Amino acid sequence: MPDCCENNQSIQLQRLSKLWQINMGFFHYLVFLIALLFFATVEVNSHGVPIVRNINELAQDSYGIPGLSHITVAGSVLHGFKEVEVWLETFAPGAATPIHRHSCEEVFVVLKGTGTLYLASNSDPKHPGSPQEFPILSNSTFHIPVNDVHQVWNTNESEDLQVLVIISRPPIKAFIYDDWLMPHTAAKLKFPIFWDEYQTQPVKDEL
């Protein structure tokens, strides 16, 4: 075979080798991008919230309620959740929620401590009246019927009360009472709720 033909074949093989290396480099880069996008999708949900978070790194505040430490774990205004909202709340000894009601379901899980639930049925058309008292204990759960006036109080003088709270149909609209004899018509609407007031995103009322 003439030398010129051998040289041409050698040049072509070198070109093919370089082209293959370039293509393989591009292929590896493409695989890297796909993997990056995949892990980004896995780690962050549709609300832009990481799937796994450290509760100790979430914002907490009393939001003007003495003795309360509130953390919005999954919120409508803060995170964009539509169906449920989850809070982690710690009440110092003697601390309590305002007397209030709301048109959503609410479930509590008591993580530690003890306290008292005060609950008035919505059967009285004029005012809440005298509430029933329910002792709440660590590792117990309780729920609030829609529009029943209630208050959660840490009546333990020496230990914090910590609860996980789940509500439906966020964002929550609460009606606040000064006392148990305040007429329903005089209850003050609190919307957005205390912690949602501090968020930069506007509250969208979908009710």
URVEN-V737803 format. One record per residue. N is the residue number from 1. RES is the residue in three letters. PHI is phi in radians with two decimals (none if undefined). Layout:
n->N res->RES phi->PHI
n->N res->RES phi->PHI
//
This chain:
n->1 res->MET phi->none
n->2 res->PRO phi->-1.05
n->3 res->ASP phi->-1.09
n->4 res->CYS phi->-1.11
n->5 res->CYS phi->-1.19
n->6 res->GLU phi->-1.09
n->7 res->ASN phi->-1.13
n->8 res->ASN phi->-1.09
n->9 res->GLN phi->-1.14
n->10 res->SER phi->-1.12
n->11 res->ILE phi->-1.12
n->12 res->GLN phi->-1.11
n->13 res->LEU phi->-1.12
n->14 res->GLN phi->-1.12
n->15 res->ARG phi->-1.11
n->16 res->LEU phi->-1.09
n->17 res->SER phi->-1.10
n->18 res->LYS phi->-1.14
n->19 res->LEU phi->-1.09
n->20 res->TRP phi->-1.11
n->21 res->GLN phi->-1.11
n->22 res->ILE phi->-1.11
n->23 res->ASN phi->-1.12
n->24 res->MET phi->-1.15
n->25 res->GLY phi->-1.10
n->26 res->PHE phi->-1.13
n->27 res->PHE phi->-1.10
n->28 res->HIS phi->-1.10
n->29 res->TYR phi->-1.11
n->30 res->LEU phi->-1.13
n->31 res->VAL phi->-1.06
n->32 res->PHE phi->-1.05
n->33 res->LEU phi->-1.11
n->34 res->ILE phi->-1.08
n->35 res->ALA phi->-1.11
n->36 res->LEU phi->-1.10
n->37 res->LEU phi->-1.14
n->38 res->PHE phi->-1.10
n->39 res->PHE phi->-1.20
n->40 res->ALA phi->-1.13
n->41 res->THR phi->-1.21
n->42 res->VAL phi->-1.18
n->43 res->GLU phi->-1.46
n->44 res->VAL phi->-2.25
n->45 res->ASN phi->-1.48
n->46 res->SER phi->-1.17
n->47 res->HIS phi->-1.54
n->48 res->GLY phi->1.40
n->49 res->VAL phi->-1.81
n->50 res->PRO phi->-0.97
n->51 res->ILE phi->-1.07
n->52 res->VAL phi->-2.02
n->53 res->ARG phi->-2.33
n->54 res->ASN phi->-1.62
n->55 res->ILE phi->-1.05
n->56 res->ASN phi->-1.13
n->57 res->GLU phi->-1.68
n->58 res->LEU phi->-1.47
n->59 res->ALA phi->-1.16
n->60 res->GLN phi->-2.39
n->61 res->ASP phi->-2.84
n->62 res->SER phi->-1.50
n->63 res->TYR phi->0.89
n->64 res->GLY phi->1.48
n->65 res->ILE phi->-1.74
n->66 res->PRO phi->-0.99
n->67 res->GLY phi->1.42
n->68 res->LEU phi->-1.75
n->69 res->SER phi->-2.11
n->70 res->HIS phi->-1.96
n->71 res->ILE phi->-2.20
n->72 res->THR phi->-1.49
n->73 res->VAL phi->-1.32
n->74 res->ALA phi->-2.48
n->75 res->GLY phi->-2.11
n->76 res->SER phi->-1.29
n->77 res->VAL phi->-1.27
n->78 res->LEU phi->-1.32
n->79 res->HIS phi->-2.14
n->80 res->GLY phi->1.58
n->81 res->PHE phi->-1.20
n->82 res->LYS phi->-1.83
n->83 res->GLU phi->-1.74
n->84 res->VAL phi->-2.40
n->85 res->GLU phi->-2.37
n->86 res->VAL phi->-2.22
n->87 res->TRP phi->-2.17
n->88 res->LEU phi->-2.06
n->89 res->GLU phi->-2.21
n->90 res->THR phi->-2.14
n->91 res->PHE phi->-1.91
n->92 res->ALA phi->-1.20
n->93 res->PRO phi->-0.91
n->94 res->GLY phi->1.53
n->95 res->ALA phi->-1.43
n->96 res->ALA phi->-2.68
n->97 res->THR phi->-1.34
n->98 res->PRO phi->-1.12
n->99 res->ILE phi->-1.26
n->100 res->HIS phi->-2.78
n->101 res->ARG phi->-2.50
n->102 res->HIS phi->-2.77
n->103 res->SER phi->-1.62
n->104 res->CYS phi->-2.44
n->105 res->GLU phi->-1.37
n->106 res->GLU phi->-2.46
n->107 res->VAL phi->-2.17
n->108 res->PHE phi->-1.99
n->109 res->VAL phi->-2.12
n->110 res->VAL phi->-1.48
n->111 res->LEU phi->-1.50
n->112 res->LYS phi->-2.79
n->113 res->GLY phi->1.57
n->114 res->THR phi->-2.40
n->115 res->GLY phi->-3.08
n->116 res->THR phi->-2.39
n->117 res->LEU phi->-1.72
n->118 res->TYR phi->-1.83
n->119 res->LEU phi->-2.37
n->120 res->ALA phi->-1.99
n->121 res->SER phi->-1.14
n->122 res->ASN phi->-1.48
n->123 res->SER phi->-1.28
n->124 res->ASP phi->-1.42
n->125 res->PRO phi->-1.31
n->126 res->LYS phi->-1.74
n->127 res->HIS phi->-2.70
n->128 res->PRO phi->-1.09
n->129 res->GLY phi->1.38
n->130 res->SER phi->-1.24
n->131 res->PRO phi->-1.43
n->132 res->GLN phi->-1.38
n->133 res->GLU phi->-1.91
n->134 res->PHE phi->-2.16
n->135 res->PRO phi->-1.20
n->136 res->ILE phi->-2.06
n->137 res->LEU phi->-2.22
n->138 res->SER phi->-1.01
n->139 res->ASN phi->1.24
n->140 res->SER phi->-1.98
n->141 res->THR phi->-2.41
n->142 res->PHE phi->-2.63
n->143 res->HIS phi->-2.29
n->144 res->ILE phi->-1.98
n->145 res->PRO phi->-1.08
n->146 res->VAL phi->-0.98
n->147 res->ASN phi->1.19
n->148 res->ASP phi->-1.39
n->149 res->VAL phi->-1.30
n->150 res->HIS phi->-2.66
n->151 res->GLN phi->-2.68
n->152 res->VAL phi->-1.86
n->153 res->TRP phi->-2.32
n->154 res->ASN phi->-1.46
n->155 res->THR phi->-1.56
n->156 res->ASN phi->-1.43
n->157 res->GLU phi->-1.47
n->158 res->SER phi->-2.28
n->159 res->GLU phi->-2.50
n->160 res->ASP phi->-1.17
n->161 res->LEU phi->-1.92
n->162 res->GLN phi->-2.11
n->163 res->VAL phi->-2.33
n->164 res->LEU phi->-1.74
n->165 res->VAL phi->-2.09
n->166 res->ILE phi->-2.13
n->167 res->ILE phi->-2.12
n->168 res->SER phi->-1.75
n->169 res->ARG phi->0.90
n->170 res->PRO phi->-1.28
n->171 res->PRO phi->-1.34
n->172 res->ILE phi->-1.34
n->173 res->LYS phi->-1.95
n->174 res->ALA phi->-2.01
n->175 res->PHE phi->-1.90
n->176 res->ILE phi->-1.75
n->177 res->TYR phi->-1.96
n->178 res->ASP phi->-1.31
n->179 res->ASP phi->-2.75
n->180 res->TRP phi->-1.36
n->181 res->LEU phi->-1.79
n->182 res->MET phi->-1.19
n->183 res->PRO phi->-1.04
n->184 res->HIS phi->-1.01
n->185 res->THR phi->-1.21
n->186 res->ALA phi->-1.70
n->187 res->ALA phi->-1.07
n->188 res->LYS phi->-1.63
n->189 res->LEU phi->-1.22
n->190 res->LYS phi->-2.02
n->191 res->PHE phi->-2.63
n->192 res->PRO phi->-1.22
n->193 res->ILE phi->-1.16
n->194 res->PHE phi->-0.80
n->195 res->TRP phi->-1.30
n->196 res->ASP phi->-1.28
n->197 res->GLU phi->-1.10
n->198 res->TYR phi->-1.52
n->199 res->GLN phi->-1.51
n->200 res->THR phi->-1.44
n->201 res->GLN phi->-1.34
n->202 res->PRO phi->-1.20
n->203 res->VAL phi->-1.42
n->204 res->LYS phi->-1.80
n->205 res->ASP phi->-1.52
n->206 res->GLU phi->-1.80
n->207 res->LEU phi->-1.46
//
